[in-house]
């Protein structure tokens, strides 16, 4: 009886040791996190024209680049134009093996339109925000998708957002709303991908810089994808993430078929 007890105790301790070593190994292997921001143009390739949807092409771009976190803009959910059976954020999550969160901005084409995030890591908490317009504006309400997840052993915030394309007045109001969100998350390292619809020297950018650090100085053009000349897509971090993380390999992906924006990427690692 004593031998069985000792053997059982030994096997239990061994199993616990193996599990602990496995977890330690998995945590130790997380040396780099790859981040992408991608305006997917509702998965409608420019060369095919509106009304043609190729969600697999977007999934192929993501799978080839192997990001761990993806900020998506211009995402359709159950719309007539993209397919009433298609939830694009969910579809992409299934095709890439990632978790997702969609944030609605407006009703569009019989369904929903907004932004989303994909995460290789489990989502701890998900939040959705709408970014307003000035009174009487002809612009478009936009959205921000926010998740909490865990990387490098700590809770982090990842955000995707899309700003209005018509006026600085509306973008300023939307940035001010974004800054409130960013301030509310300042105790966490925060990573932020967005189509800001602004060039780097736009004065409204300076308002956003009160809360984030841009990961580029001489920022690469991201639009249009076939002949990129404008920089309107960005990856950013807050002060806490800038202090803790080393940012490297900031780049665009040379992919002109799937969308009219180039995917934007960077790698982060602990300092």
Secondary structure, DSSP 4 states (H G I P E B T S, - for coil): -HHHHHHHHHHHHHHHHHHHHHHHHHHHH---EEEEEEE-GGG--TTT-TT---HHHHHHHHHHHT-SEEEEEEEEEEETTTEEEEEHHHHHHHHHT-EEEEEEEEEETTEEEEEEEEESSPPSEEEEEEE---TT--S--EEEEEEEEEETTEEEEEEEEE--SS-HHHHHHHHHHHHHHHHHTTTSEEEEEEE-SS-TT-HHHHHHTTT-EES-SSPPP-BSSSS--B--EEEEE-HHHHHHEEEEEEEE----SS-SB--EEEEEEE-
